[in-house]
Amino acid sequence: MADMEPPDRKPQPDGSDMGWRALGYLLSGIIVWGGLGYLVDLWLELPKVGLLVGMLVGAGAGMYLLIKQMSP
């Protein structure tokens, strides 16, 4: 029982956990926003413009969330 951490202290993730989290944020942003852009393309009958914009917005949103999550 002496080696247990106090309950108010969160364990620090190791490097691989942070890497997988970063990859997850970036890929999920690109996939979700790209999918929404693709649906807008189908709805407005555009030549894949919404897909490109959605993927760029998703990458930007993923990076924003990653920076916000990793900052102290």
C-alpha positions in Angstrom: 0.0 0.0 0.0 2.9 2.3 0.5 3.7 2.4 -3.3 0.3 3.6 -4.3 -0.1 7.1 -5.7 -2.4 9.6 -4.0 -5.9 9.6 -5.6 -5.7 13.3 -6.7 -2.6 12.6 -8.9 -3.1 11.5 -12.5 -0.5 9.1 -13.9 1.7 10.6 -16.6 1.4 8.9 -20.0 4.5 7.6 -21.6 5.8 8.6 -25.0 4.0 5.9 -27.0 0.6 6.8 -25.4 1.1 10.5 -26.4 2.1 9.4 -29.9 -0.9 7.3 -30.4 -3.1 10.1 -29.0 -1.6 12.5 -31.5 -2.1 10.1 -34.4 -5.7 9.5 -33.3 -6.5 13.2 -33.1 -5.1 13.9 -36.5 -6.6 11.0 -38.3 -10.0 11.3 -36.7 -10.2 15.0 -37.6 -9.2 14.4 -41.2 -11.6 11.4 -41.6 -14.6 13.1 -39.9 -14.3 16.5 -41.5 -13.3 15.0 -44.9 -16.4 12.8 -44.7 -18.6 15.9 -44.0 -16.9 17.7 -47.0 -17.6 14.7 -49.2 -21.3 14.7 -48.2 -21.4 18.5 -49.0 -19.9 17.6 -52.4 -22.6 15.1 -53.1 -25.3 17.5 -51.9 -24.1 20.5 -54.0 -22.6 18.4 -56.9 -19.2 19.9 -56.6 -16.0 18.3 -58.0 -14.4 17.2 -54.7 -13.8 20.8 -53.4 -15.7 20.1 -50.1 -13.6 17.0 -49.5 -10.3 18.9 -49.9 -11.6 21.8 -47.7 -13.0 19.3 -45.1 -9.7 17.4 -44.9 -7.7 20.6 -44.4 -10.1 21.9 -41.7 -9.9 18.4 -40.1 -6.1 18.5 -40.0 -6.2 22.0 -38.6 -8.8 21.1 -35.9 -6.8 17.9 -35.0 -3.6 20.0 -34.6 -5.5 22.6 -32.5 -6.9 19.9 -30.2 -3.6 18.2 -29.9 -1.8 21.4 -29.0 -4.5 22.3 -26.5 -4.4 18.8 -24.9 -0.6 18.7 -24.6 -0.1 22.1 -23.2 0.1 22.4 -19.4 
